[in-house]
Amino acid sequence: MGQDPGKTGAEGPGRSVAATVRERVAQGKTDYWRHSDFADLPASAVAMTLSRMAKEGVLDRVGKGVYYRPHQTAFGASGPAASAVAAQTLRASVHPAGLNAANVLGLTTQNPHRPEYATTAAAPPQALGDAVVHTGRPAARAGLSAEDGAILETLRERARHSDLPPQRTIDRLRRLLADEDRFRALAAVALEEPPRVRAMLGALGQDLGMPESVLSPLRASLNPLSRFDFGALASLRSAGEWQAK
């Protein structure tokens, strides 16, 4: 009789590996698991345990070597978000875009018929199905939260998906950007975004009283002869100083 790959001796240390994997999944703070998350354990035993957990319904296999831990809700078992699956599968950043981004930021209550995302990947991830996907976003976005990515996407589109009046749209974005640490992080990433994003972010930051040390790199990155369409953000107090049309 062949030996179970999950066991490596009479005392069954492989059984301990399985128990360790199950315990980590049960107690872990993440819902997504990869083989590499158990790099300190025997690879074959880890693979077998994760596969068994998927067959038992404890985990869902959502990609090659990627598993999702569902949760019971009032509406049944939760499912993985397509954007999160793509991010885990590709190790690329995936953020809400378009109407999705506006919804995340509280600028609209609408949901698009087809989800829309932006990713740092070079090609649309299969895990996103028939979603509208914008590829090739700056690698500097890696590690940004969904909300931070949504802010950058909203600025790219001049807040055109907001259902709020222009001033309320501006007020909402100001509230989202009021934390200096968050603004500083987004300002650093924005240096790789299109010039209009840098200009609008700079105007928002100036209106918020952000330090000049944070604003000056944004300002210096703009061609002084260029003018930018701020769309719904055209009434920002500092728009003119940031080269708005």
C-alpha positions as MATLAB code, in Angstrom:
seq = 'MGQDPGKTGAEGPGRSVAATVRERVAQGKTDYWRHSDFADLPASAVAMTLSRMAKEGVLDRVGKGVYYRPHQTAFGASGPAASAVAAQTLRASVHPAGLNAANVLGLTTQNPHRPEYATTAAAPPQALGDAVVHTGRPAARAGLSAEDGAILETLRERARHSDLPPQRTIDRLRRLLADEDRFRALAAVALEEPPRVRAMLGALGQDLGMPESVLSPLRASLNPLSRFDFGALASLRSAGEWQAK';
ca = [
       0.000    0.000    0.000;
       1.501    3.351   -1.037;
       2.386    5.911    1.585;
       0.130    8.977    1.847;
       2.178   12.004    0.679;
       0.725   13.798    3.676;
       2.586   11.391    5.983;
       6.332   10.951    6.114;
       6.795    8.316    8.821;
       5.179    5.955   11.315;
       4.310    8.818   13.625;
       2.741   10.630   10.694;
       4.526   13.986   10.760;
       2.690   14.688    7.509;
      -0.512   14.641    9.532;
       1.005   17.489   11.537;
       1.624   19.364    8.277;
      -2.032   18.979    7.325;
      -3.127   20.133   10.764;
      -0.787   23.117   10.554;
      -2.139   24.138    7.139;
      -5.729   23.838    8.319;
      -5.009   25.798   11.484;
      -3.303   28.625    9.571;
      -6.185   28.871    7.119;
      -8.764   28.872    9.917;
      -6.947   31.526   11.946;
      -5.493   33.595    9.118;
      -6.564   37.168    8.466;
      -6.567   36.701    4.696;
      -9.171   34.865    2.631;
      -6.711   33.988   -0.147;
      -4.058   31.302    0.122;
      -1.242   30.165   -2.170;
       1.196   27.269   -1.916;
       3.937   29.831   -1.286;
       2.186   30.929    1.922;
       3.376   27.625    3.412;
       6.962   27.724    2.166;
       8.238   26.434    5.523;
       6.292   23.166    5.111;
       6.785   20.209    2.715;
       5.371   21.306   -0.640;
       3.704   18.006   -1.570;
       1.889   17.741    1.760;
       0.741   21.366    1.499;
      -0.565   20.831   -2.046;
      -2.464   17.699   -1.012;
      -3.981   19.387    2.042;
      -5.167   22.426    0.087;
      -6.618   20.148   -2.604;
      -8.467   18.113    0.021;
      -9.796   21.267    1.677;
     -11.142   22.362   -1.707;
     -12.886   18.999   -2.197;
     -14.391   19.349    1.280;
     -15.705   22.831    0.472;
     -13.530   24.505    3.100;
     -11.702   26.329    0.297;
     -12.530   27.213   -3.297;
      -9.830   26.827   -5.930;
      -9.985   30.116   -7.849;
      -6.788   29.936   -9.888;
      -3.640   27.926  -10.400;
      -2.314   27.449   -6.885;
      -4.730   30.037   -5.464;
      -7.501   29.208   -2.992;
     -10.288   31.289   -1.456;
     -11.858   30.702    1.962;
     -15.624   31.401    1.698;
     -17.689   32.756    4.581;
     -21.308   32.040    5.410;
     -23.579   35.073    5.083;
     -27.326   35.596    5.327;
     -27.433   34.995    1.574;
     -25.271   31.866    1.569;
     -21.553   31.343    1.085;
     -19.579   34.410    0.044;
     -17.735   34.386   -3.251;
     -14.355   35.862   -4.131;
     -14.211   39.300   -5.734;
     -13.039   39.048   -9.335;
     -10.519   41.832   -8.832;
      -9.033   40.128   -5.779;
      -8.769   36.796   -7.598;
      -6.957   38.458  -10.470;
      -4.601   40.242   -8.107;
      -3.792   37.015   -6.260;
      -3.357   34.997   -9.448;
      -1.195   37.535  -11.255;
       0.501   39.190   -8.306;
      -0.542   42.389  -10.081;
      -2.486   45.301   -8.649;
      -6.161   45.471   -9.647;
      -8.306   48.470   -8.685;
     -11.862   49.654   -9.392;
     -12.237   51.930  -12.413;
     -14.993   53.901  -14.108;
     -18.394   53.627  -12.438;
     -16.976   51.003  -10.070;
     -14.445   53.548   -8.781;
     -17.104   56.238   -8.337;
     -19.250   53.770   -6.391;
     -16.360   52.811   -4.086;
     -15.740   56.502   -3.324;
     -19.378   57.274   -2.573;
     -19.795   59.477   -5.654;
     -22.626   57.342   -7.033;
     -24.867   54.481   -5.972;
     -24.951   53.057   -9.485;
     -23.315   49.759  -10.392;
     -22.209   49.101  -13.971;
     -23.703   46.298  -16.056;
     -20.148   45.132  -16.699;
     -17.618   45.651  -13.884;
     -14.689   47.904  -14.729;
     -11.158   47.566  -13.389;
      -7.669   48.937  -13.915;
      -4.586   46.761  -13.508;
      -0.824   47.025  -13.615;
      -0.809   43.806  -15.670;
       0.042   44.020  -19.367;
      -2.972   41.940  -20.455;
      -6.525   41.533  -19.097;
      -6.555   38.816  -16.384;
      -8.805   35.873  -17.274;
     -10.058   35.908  -13.685;
     -11.920   39.160  -14.437;
     -14.124   37.435  -16.993;
     -16.056   39.828  -19.237;
     -15.239   42.904  -17.151;
     -13.935   46.046  -18.839;
     -10.221   46.077  -17.999;
      -7.713   48.902  -18.430;
      -4.210   47.446  -18.513;
      -0.725   48.855  -18.075;
      -1.384   51.133  -15.123;
       1.810   52.354  -13.375;
       3.672   49.737  -11.350;
       3.892   52.298   -8.543;
       0.256   51.457   -7.740;
       1.320   48.139   -6.221;
       0.124   47.963   -2.647;
      -2.507   50.702   -2.926;
      -5.893   49.992   -1.384;
      -8.991   49.699   -3.561;
     -10.066   53.161   -2.401;
      -6.687   54.746   -3.194;
      -6.679   53.168   -6.646;
     -10.249   54.369   -7.163;
      -9.186   57.942   -6.344;
      -6.513   57.864   -9.056;
      -8.945   56.349  -11.566;
     -11.559   58.995  -10.745;
      -9.006   61.751  -11.342;
      -8.032   60.152  -14.661;
     -11.657   60.445  -15.734;
     -12.129   63.940  -14.263;
     -14.819   62.570  -11.914;
     -17.203   62.190  -14.856;
     -19.033   59.263  -13.221;
     -19.980   61.232  -10.119;
     -23.722   61.712   -9.648;
     -23.105   64.499   -7.133;
     -23.083   68.200   -8.052;
     -19.542   69.462   -8.811;
     -19.046   71.140   -5.426;
     -20.194   68.076   -3.506;
     -17.918   65.926   -5.661;
     -15.005   68.183   -4.736;
     -15.980   68.141   -1.058;
     -16.131   64.343   -1.083;
     -12.681   64.032   -2.663;
     -11.275   66.546   -0.188;
     -12.563   64.460    2.710;
     -11.020   61.339    1.207;
      -7.665   63.084    0.765;
      -7.579   65.046    4.025;
      -5.180   62.647    5.752;
      -1.653   63.909    5.043;
      -0.065   60.445    5.035;
      -2.564   59.214    2.475;
      -2.136   62.310    0.333;
       1.647   62.034    0.507;
       1.530   58.395   -0.640;
      -0.829   59.170   -3.526;
       1.241   62.188   -4.566;
       4.297   59.944   -4.874;
       2.405   57.416   -7.003;
       0.832   60.187   -9.101;
       4.240   61.152  -10.484;
       3.792   58.149  -12.805;
       0.183   59.049  -13.670;
      -0.903   61.293  -16.592;
      -0.211   65.031  -16.115;
      -3.898   65.872  -15.614;
      -4.009   63.528  -12.604;
      -0.992   65.272  -11.073;
      -2.549   68.677  -11.727;
      -5.937   67.837  -10.194;
      -4.345   66.102   -7.219;
      -2.091   69.117   -6.709;
      -5.056   71.497   -6.772;
      -6.924   69.345   -4.252;
      -3.833   69.237   -2.060;
      -3.346   72.986   -2.206;
      -6.983   73.542   -1.254;
      -6.411   71.183    1.697;
      -3.301   73.039    2.816;
      -0.878   70.186    2.157;
       2.822   71.012    2.718;
       4.662   72.569   -0.204;
       7.260   69.813    0.131;
       4.540   67.374   -0.960;
       3.079   69.607   -3.667;
       6.285   70.849   -5.280;
       7.239   67.537   -6.982;
       3.773   67.449   -8.566;
       4.085   71.059   -9.699;
       7.601   70.557  -11.071;
       6.460   67.532  -13.102;
       4.018   69.611  -15.187;
       4.886   71.304  -18.465;
       4.198   74.996  -17.688;
       2.752   75.495  -21.190;
       0.142   72.743  -20.826;
      -3.468   73.281  -19.798;
      -5.683   70.538  -18.421;
      -9.404   69.831  -18.523;
     -10.464   69.368  -14.889;
     -14.004   68.313  -15.793;
     -16.200   68.178  -12.681;
     -13.284   69.526  -10.629;
     -12.946   72.767  -12.600;
     -14.285   74.833   -9.690;
     -11.448   73.866   -7.351;
     -10.170   77.053   -5.703;
      -6.611   76.359   -6.831;
      -7.494   75.039  -10.299;
      -6.011   78.040  -12.106;
      -2.711   77.725  -10.261;
      -2.535   74.124  -11.417;
      -2.987   74.928  -15.095;
      -6.688   74.132  -15.464;
      -8.245   75.260  -18.752;
];
